[in-house]
């Protein structure tokens, strides 16, 4: 069912972006793409069709893929990412550092964003190893010119620690909001 769920999420992301545009909002929208969806031969064509059907502005939709997806078939991954990049999509490496890090990929692929996984955040600032890893990942993101997003912020102490390391990082987590519906979001924030 993951392929059907992915297709639904992709379409809904375009619809949400149109709603943002109608309200004059310029927020980017990120959504996860499963490894199975990314490897489908029709994936690029499906995305091309969505860009033609909906009012899409290049650079405002970010496809989140895991490191595992990136190492499946490098030649195919590189081609698919380049074709989608040419259509105006940006890419985020989701769950960065959780087991499949392939630093070679980072120099050759059109990556926009690095998402630092919650597993590295849970123990900061108390655990020195976690702190060192977060410092290294943030520095790497900065050196490559990536936008850095830190997932799983649940305490003010974690947020303060991240901002001390990198004041430009974007942080997300339950400290700010639990998941909410579109309607709730529009009521609250637009």
PAVOBA-847010 format. One record per atom (N, C-alpha, C, O, CB): x, y, z. Coordinates in steps of 0.05 Angstrom, whole numbers, plus 5000, padded with zeros to 4 digits. Each point is the difference from the previous one (the first is absolute). Last residue first. Glycine has a CB too. Layout:
<nodes>
XYZ/...
</nodes>
This chain:
<nodes>
494856235189/499850164975/498150245004/499650154981/501349444992/501549705095/502450144990/499650174975/501950144992/500549495027/490649845034/502050105019/502150184988/500850205013/498549385011/493950004923/498750165020/502050135018/499750245007/496449464991/507049684939/499250254987/498650195019/500350244999/499249514958/503049405075/502450154993/499250274988/500950215008/501749374985/490749785025/501050125025/502350184994/500250225011/498449385014/498149914903/498150215008/500950145026/499850245002/496549494976/508849544989/500250234983/498250235010/500850235002/500449484959/501649605114/498749984974/500550264984/500850215012/495749485007/510749975055/497350105000/498949984971/501549974981/499550345058/507749325033/498750014974/497150105002/498549925018/504549704966/503050755091/499549724992/498850024972/499150214992/500249625056/507150954992/497449914993/500049704995/501949894989/497050564991/508450075062/498550214986/497149914993/498150165002/506250004980/501849265062/500250255016/498350224987/498950165015/505849715000/496549274943/497750045018/500250245018/498050095011/501449424988/506150504908/499549815021/497750075017/498750214997/506149685002/503450544929/497249925001/499849795022/501849865007/497550234944/507850745004/499549785019/497049945000/498350184997/505749955031/504650344911/497149995003/499449775019/501149784996/497950434958/510450415038/498649744997/497050045003/499150185015/505049585002/503050924993/498449994976/498549744996/498549974980/504950345000/502849895093/497750175002/498250014976/497850095000/504950185030/504249005015/499550124973/497450175002/497849894999/504449714978/502050075103/501749874980/499750134973/502050064986/497749515039/494750725044/502850075007/501949884980/502050134992/496849895057/492249754944/500450274991/502850105008/501150184986/494049915017/502349065028/500250004970/500650284990/501750034983/495149585014/501550305095/502549874993/500450014969/502250064991/497649645050/492050604994/502150195006/502849894992/501650144989/495750045049/495349244954/499850224981/502250205004/501350084981/493749865017/504249375065/500949894974/500050224979/501950034985/496349515027/498250685072/502949965002/501249894974/502250094991/497349835059/491250174960/501250264995/503049975001/501550144985/494550105033/498548894955/500450175023/501350274992/501250014979/499249585051/497349714907/497949975019/500350185025/498150045015/501349504969/503850224906/500550195022/497649985019/497750074992/505250244979/499049204941/499649885027/500650185023/500749905022/500349694957/503850564923/497449885007/500049925030/502049955012/497449884941/505850914979/500449825022/497349905009/498350165008/506050085006/500650204892/497649985016/500649795022/501149794995/495850334966/508850544962/500049805021/497450015016/499350215010/505849814992/499350244894/498150095020/499949785021/499849774993/497450524974/511649794973/497349895003/498450165020/501150105020/500649444967/507950514979/498150204993/497149905001/498250114987/505250084984/505249385054/498949934974/498050214990/499149984977/501749535034/503150605075/502250004980/499149924972/501150104980/502049785057/490750095036/500850284994/502150014979/499950164981/499149965066/498349034984/497850134985/500850294992/499550084978/497249645047/509249825032/500049894973/497950134982/500550074977/501249495042/498550675072/502350114985/500149904972/500650154981/501949895062/491149585013/499350284994/502250144984/499550144981/497749885061/504349114989/498050004979/499250284992/499750064977/498649505040/507850335055/501249914975/498050014977/500650104978/502549615048/493850495062/501950214990/501149924973/500150174982/501149945066/493649254995/498350224990/501850224990/499550124979/496949765054/508049405008/498849924974/498350234988/500150054976/499949475040/503750615070/502150004980/498849924972/500750134980/502749755055/490950085040/500750274994/502150024978/499750164981/499249975066/498949024986/497850114984/500550294992/499550084978/497349625046/509449905034/500149874973/497750114982/500550054977/501549535044/498350715071/502150114983/500249884972/500450144981/502149955060/488850035026/501849794990/502050124981/499350104979/497149565026/496850905037/501449855021/502149804989/502149975013/493950085014/497250604929/502950055000/501749835019/502450035001/496350434986/495349074957/501550255003/498550175020/497649985003/504250004950/495449135015/501950005022/501550275004/501750025018/498749494975/492950314935/498849915026/501950035024/499150065022/498349624951/504650484931/499250235016/499149915028/500350165019/498350074939/503949174970/502350155008/499450235019/501850105014/500349784942/491049595006/501649825016/502650145010/501149925021/497049694954/495650804962/499450035029/501849835018/500650075022/494750034965/508250214914/497949835012/499850045030/502050085014/498949594950/501951014954/501349855021/497949865016/498150125011/505750214991/496850044894/498249985023/501449825021/500449764995/495550304976/506750594938/500949785016/498249995025/499950205015/504949834968/494550414910/499550015029/501049745013/499849784989/496350525003/504949904913/499450275010/500150005031/500850205012/496449894947/507149294953/498850005026/499750295010/501850164998/500149385012/500949894901/498950275005/498450015026/497650014999/502350074951/508949265029/497150024996/499050285007/501250145016/498449374995/509850174997/499149974973/497050044995/499250034977/504549665018/501450345090/501450184982/498949994972/500550184984/503549765044/492649515043/499550285006/501450184981/499250234996/500349645051/501449174952/497550104988/499850305004/498950134982/499049435027/509249985033/500550044972/497550114986/500250184983/503149445017/496550105091/500850274996/500750064970/499850234992/501949775055/492049335006/501849974977/500850284993/498750134984/499149444999/496749885102/501450234990/501949944977/501849835003/497850375042/493449295011/500949954972/501650224989/500250024975/495849705019/500150255098/500949744994/501149954972/501449804996/495450065036/499550975013/498949785016/500849724990/498749815008/497550495001/505750664959/501849895020/498949765015/501349915019/500550534985/491250214950/502850004995/501649885023/499550075023/499950334947/490749705003/501249815019/503049994996/501249785003/494549954999/500350694915/498549965025/501549795017/501349824990/494350304988/506850614942/500849735009/498749975028/500850145019/503749864955/491950624942/501049995027/500849725006/498749814992/498350575023/501150294891/500249745015/501150045028/501850165005/498949614951/493550794958/502350005017/500049735015/497949885002/502250645002/495349824896/499849885027/502750025014/502149984989/494349704995/501450594923/499850205021/499649895028/499550155019/498650134947/503849304945/497150085001/499550205023/497950115002/500949444980/509850065006/499550174976/497150094999/499450214988/504149544988/499049645091/501250265006/499550204976/499450235005/504149545024/494049344960/498150145018/501150275008/498450195002/500049375015/507249904930/497550064985/498050155017/498850194991/502049404981/507050105071/500650224981/497650084984/499450234996/505349615001/494649425061/500250255015/500650234981/498950225004/502749535036/498249394923/497350085009/500250275014/498350184996/500349335008/509650104970/498450094976/497250105009/499250214991/503249454981/503349985095/501150254989/498350104977/499550244998/505149615016/493249315021/499350215019/501050274990/498650205001/501749475037/502149564913/497250074997/499250235018/498650184991/500549344996/509650165021/499750104973/497150094996/499550224990/504249484993/498649875099/501050274998/499550124972/499450244998/503949655036/491749405025/501049974973/501050284992/498450164989/498549454999/501050235105/498849774987/501449954973/501149784995/494550315028/505650645044/502149814994/499049754985/501649824995/500850355046/491950584988/502250114983/502149794993/501350034980/497950415042/493549375037/499050034973/502350084982/500249914977/495250225039/506349845076/499749734989/499150014971/501049854983/497949975062/501550975006/502649914990/499949734987/501349954980/500950325056/488750274963/501949905020/502749944987/500249964976/496049855052/496550974942/500749724996/502149915020/501550175010/497549884941/493550795022/501749895021/500549714993/498149844998/500150485037/499050614908/499649715002/502049895021/502450034996/496049944955/496851035030/502449865007/499449705004/498349935017/503650495005/494050554930/499349735010/502649855003/501749984982/493850024994/504550894993/498350015023/499149725010/498749985021/499850474963/507049804936/501550045025/498350005025/501050035022/502150234951/492249974933/502549855004/501350085027/500050235007/500749744943/488850075032/502350194998/502549855007/500249885022/496950524990/492249354952/502449935014/502250214995/500450094978/498449425019/490450214989/501550254999/502549975018/499950055024/495950224968/499748864959/499650195022/501750254997/502050004985/496949625045/501349684905/497250015007/499450215021/497950125001/501749404987/509350274981/498550124978/497050045007/498750184989/504549614979/502949785092/500950284997/498450144978/499650245001/505049635014/493849214999/499050165023/500850294997/498450185005/501849425024/503349784909/497150044996/498850175022/498350184994/501549384983/509250185032/499750204978/497050064995/499350234997/505149604982/497649495082/500650265011/499850224979/499050225006/504049565028/496049334938/497850075018/500450285012/498150165001/501349355010/507550144937/497850084983/497550075017/498650194994/503149514970/505949965080/500650264989/497750104983/499250245002/505749664998/494349225034/500050205021/500550284989/498550195007/503149465025/497949434925/498150214994/500250245019/498650204997/498449454984/508349545029/500750124974/498250254994/500950184987/500749374996/500750135119/498149944978/500950154974/500850235001/495549705033/507950165055/501249814980/498149934977/500949874981/501849955057/494650745036/502350134987/501149834978/501050104980/500050155062/492349415015/498950194982/502350134983/499750034976/496550065056/506249305036/498549864979/498950204979/500249944976/498649705057/505450695045/502049894982/498649864976/500950024978/502349925061/491450855009/501149735007/502049914979/500050094977/495749805046/501951135007/499649814978/501249745007/502449995008/497650394958/496450585090/501649764997/499249844976/497649984993/503150015056/498551114965/498649755005/501849764993/501750024982/493950215008/503550955026/501749764998/498249765004/498250005017/505950255000/494850854954/498849765011/501849774995/500949954977/494450235015/505450985017/500749754986/498649775014/499450015023/505150174961/491750855016/501449795015/500749774982/498449914983/499250235058/497950794948/502249904984/501649785015/502449994997/497950454981/489250095016/502149895017/502149874982/499449874981/497350055057/494450514939/502450174999/502349905018/501850155007/495250224983/494249214989/500050185024/502550185001/500450145020/497049515005/501549724905/497550155000/499850195023/498850214998/499049414979/509549775018/500350214980/497550185000/500250244999/502749464973/496949535083/501950205010/500250244981/499850235008/502949415015/492449634948/498550145021/501850225012/499150225005/498249375006/506649834927/498150194987/498450165020/499550244996/500249444965/505949645072/501650224990/498250214985/500450245003/503649454993/492049515033/500750185022/501650244991/499550225009/500449385022/498449734906/497550145006/500550205023/499050225000/498349384985/509749834992/499650204979/497550175006/500050244996/502349464970/499549585090/502050215004/499750224979/500350235007/502849425013/491549584974/499150175022/502050235005/499250225007/498349405014/504949704917/497750164990/499150215021/499650234994/499049384976/508049765057/501050184979/497950194990/500450244999/502949404988/494149695074/501650215013/501050204979/500050245004/501349445033/494449554931/498150175013/501450245013/499250234997/497849385011/508349724954/498650154979/498050205012/499850224991/500749394978/504049805090/501850204989/498650174979/500250245000/503749455008/491449585026/500250215021/501850224989/499350245003/500049435034/500149574911/497450154999/500150235020/499050224994/498549364991/509849835015/499950154975/497550174998/500150234990/502649404988/498449785096/501750245002/499950164974/500250255001/502849515032/492749374986/498450245000/501750255000/499050224996/497549535028/
</nodes>
